[in-house]
Amino acid sequence: MRSIRAEDYQNVPRRVAVMPKTFAAGSRTGRHFHPRAQLLYATAGLMMATAQDGTWVVPEGHALWIPPRLPHAVVMHGAVSMCSAYLAADAVSGFPTRAQVIAVSPLLAAALAALTGEPVLYDEAGRGGHLAALVLDEIARAPETPLTLPLPDDLRLRRVCVGLIDDPASPLDLDAWAWQAGLSRRTLTRGFRQETGLSLGEWRARARVIRAMALAADGQAPRQVAAAVGYRSVQALRARMDRVMPAARPAAD
């Protein structure tokens, strides 16, 4: 029987080791890291992961690329089925050095599913080895999605981000957040763009959409979700989702 303990896959003498697992709604992993890189693929449900440099939402059909040894924690919104692929460091030397959410192609999904049917110590010259090579190729070419909230290093800017994450419906405007952070409006807007690549308004809109996806996955009604993230109507939230990240749209239905 295939193990469901991540530590059992860190020293497997294969480039790719896959572990399917299910979690009940509300489950949490706690902060941890893996010696190997990890592809955390959501086959059903929605996960939210956090690390020092960002927050990521991983809905069904997407995966979180996690570089080796990156401390992170994961929360399950709704019942979750996942497939984790643990990748040897020498197989991912040219891969991204920061975490990111990628869209999972039908080919990658099929290859991961097929590899779970192979022995953990699959024949590297046979079907298992070919599937592992295909998994690596598909990860390397997968497009990044905007399902991330990059966090700035500056503690004053990070205080603003934490405030928006804790209360996405907050009515505070740019000037009010600048005052809260002890910064001028110009310093806040400039620093925010430099450190996150987004304006404060863009970051806030993304934070609201990501929280809305998590609330919807938890089973909250669309009107409750919209109100909780600061929108007066479900239609307004849907319009924002379409602008921020089209992939998020179904969560508001």
C-alpha positions, 0 to 999 in steps of 0.5 A, a space after each residue: 500500500 502506498 504511504 500517505 506520509 510525505 517524509 517517506 517520499 523524500 529519499 526515494 531514488 527516483 526523480 519524481 515520487 507521487 502521493 495521493 491524499 485526502 483531507 477533511 474540510 478545515 484540516 491544516 498541515 501546520 508549518 513545515 518544509 520538504 527537502 524535495 521540491 513539491 507540486 501540490 495539485 488539487 484534484 478536488 476542493 480548494 487549498 490555501 497555502 502561506 509562506 514568508 513571501 506570500 499567500 496562494 490559493 489552489 483551486 481544483 485543476 491548479 497546483 502550487 509549485 513549492 521549491 525545496 526547503 521552503 517553509 509553508 502551511 496549508 489550510 483546506 477549504 472544503 473536503 480536499 483531494 490532492 496529489 503531491 509530486 515530490 521532485 528530486 533537486 537535480 531534476 528541477 535545477 532550472 525551475 522557479 526559485 519562488 512558489 507559484 500557482 500553475 494551471 494543470 494541463 490535461 496531460 499533466 493531470 493524466 500523467 500524475 494520475 497514471 504515475 500513482 498507479 505505478 510502483 513507487 520504485 517504478 522502472 525508470 526505463 519503462 512506463 513509470 520513467 516515461 511518465 515521470 519525464 512527462 510530469 517534469 516537462 509539463 510542470 516546466 511549461 505550465 503557465 503561472 496564474 495570478 492566484 497569489 498575494 506577494 508579501 513585501 519585506 518592508 514591515 510597514 508595508 507588510 502591516 498593511 497587507 496583514 490588515 487587508 488579509 484579516 479584514 478584506 471588507 475594510 473601508 479604509 482608503 489609501 490615505 488611511 492605510 498610509 497613516 496606519 503604516 506611518 508612511 506618506 501616500 507616495 512612499 506607500 504607493 511606490 514601495 508597494 509597487 516595488 516590492 509586490 509588482 502590484 499597486 495597493 488597489 490591485 493587491 487589495 482586489 486580489 486579496 478580496 477575490 482570494 478570500 471569496 474563493 476560500 469562503 465559497 469553498 467553505 460553503 458560504 452563500 454567495 451573498 454572504 461571501 460578497 458582503 464578507 469581502 466588501 462588495 454590495 452585491 454578488 454581481 459586483 464580486 463576479 465582475 471583479 473576479 472576471 477582471 482580476 482572475 477569470 479562473 476564479 469566476 466559478 467560485 462565486 456561482 
